[in-house]
């Protein structure tokens, strides 16, 4: 039996690239989305894995996703919390975010990963994968540097970065917990973010945004390193140096 990985939000962009990379590394991958069932089923078939659907903004569906994954495969060795939502409004536009927007962002970007982690914990602690069970949270450059998207989005990702460190301290050595914090990634979601593309193309040392595969490669490397835990790894093409 191969090791099993659940990658949330994995029908496109970073999630799909990560699902493909982990499958290429020999893991059985569970593909997930809130909608896009046709794309999810197609990708799962391509990878020889499973597709599961859940709205992670609903507590019972978040925990149920893990329960379904373990019921299908009998184990869970890797959890990649990639699913998230963004409000691409300027930091200074304080009136653009309502309390409802804040709650939805926190539900999906912070509470859902917490629920997934805690639901997966018994299976991750029982994993016989080298280095034990492993969690990778996909956060954001905006959660490390106070820039990008909305205040609520950046705050949700900063909180997930800190949660990553706290979980790593609590769960070692049986479970490792790390975060990958990308800057701009070239995906269908970001194709119209003209100012962000201009910034990365002109100011970052790499002179381009990341591709989804760049992030997937880093996630795979984090999973492969059996000593790494409690780290938030910034992947922004060096823009932070500017």
Helices and strands as residue ranges (DSSP letters): E 4-7, H 13-24, E 28-33, H 37-47, E 50-53, H 59-73, E 78-81, G 94-96, H 99-106, I 107-111, H 112-125, E 133-138, G 141-143, H 151-171, E 175-182, E 185-186, G 188-190, H 194-203, E 210-211, H 212-224, E 232-235, G 239-241
